[in-house]
Amino acid sequence: MSAALTVEQPRHLALPECALFAPCELNISAACTPDEFRRIGAALVALDTADELWTCDLSQYAITRWGAEDGLKLAHEATKLSVAYLKRRARIAERFDPSRRFPNMTAEHYRGLCCFPVEFTDVWLPTVAGKGFSAKTLRALCVEAYGSDPKGGYSKNKKRSVSIPETLYARFKELSPAPKVCVFIEQVLTDWADNATPETQARVAAALLTREETQHQRHMAERNAKKAEKREAKEKLRAQREAEALARKEEIAAFKEAERARLAATKEAERAAAKKAVAHCAKIAQFTERQGKKSQFATQAEADEVIKNAPHLESYACDCGQFHIRRAVGTARNGVPPSDDTSPSSQTGAPTETLPTWNWGHVQRASAPAWDSSDEGPNRLPYDQRRAAQIADGAEPIKKKRPAVAER
């Protein structure tokens, strides 16, 4: 519903007592029964666009009661609708009074049928009123049934708008003796059409052909320019994609080259580390070979088996692929407290460059005694006695290098 017929206080509008309507709400009380609710729904559906017909009746009543001028003015003040609109609505209410209306038809349906005779619509309209046609379809069917359109003759007096350049309009405005330039332009065109000679028509036709050719050439030039722009944009986009692809390839190639260099450096470092480990193990082997003890083990279990009774020793994996024995970090030997330095080199009792005391050689001589847990501990014999016992068992004596004598 529109705001034209709403009121501030709730009022009953052909609804059950449990339903009240206001401009912004429909209030239904809690005592509403299902039957009453069905009546409310049916009433609301029946309202639909009824306010348009109510506006028609309001306009017709104002004209009938207070006259056309005063009534339409009063209706305009009450509804805020234009006087022309209210006048057309009053015409609908006058032509189709409530006895000629149908529940499922709106004011738009009746507006399109006002031009047909009353005798015809009274007979024909009831046959199609209940079929739910739109206003446009209903009018088309009415024209077909009637055989002609009563408004067809009105189109002869209709005018059409024609677009002209603004500069030409300014020239007409300067030459126009009348206040309305459109009237002057209409008169000029009428006079030209009535008095046009064949030469004038030929000249105009030639001018139109020249203008058409000029427009065609301009259109072709604009079209070719747009094609060139599109082609240039495509070429630019293609070049950009190719440059991006080339940059991507170069980036991938550089990455692969860097990876190859990194892998080569890694392998070289591994080979250097392995070579250094082998050299280190060779030095250890030279030292432990003289003692006739084993310094390399294939598995860590073998190394742990050898030092199971020496808690201050531990096995570790070497870069050479074997396992060695060294002093455990933080352990004490013969009651001497360990150093604060927890590096493996500090636990050997010698600098890093010297050979560790507890790493034994690779080769175990047949005449050398096997390592025993009695070799360690407080009851260990002095070195001279132990070396003499080894020599007695068949070990070769250590050959000391004589100092070089300077030539005189």
Order of alpha helices (4+ residues) and beta strands (2+ residues): beta-beta-alpha-alpha-alpha-alpha-alpha-alpha-alpha-alpha-alpha-alpha-alpha-beta-beta-alpha
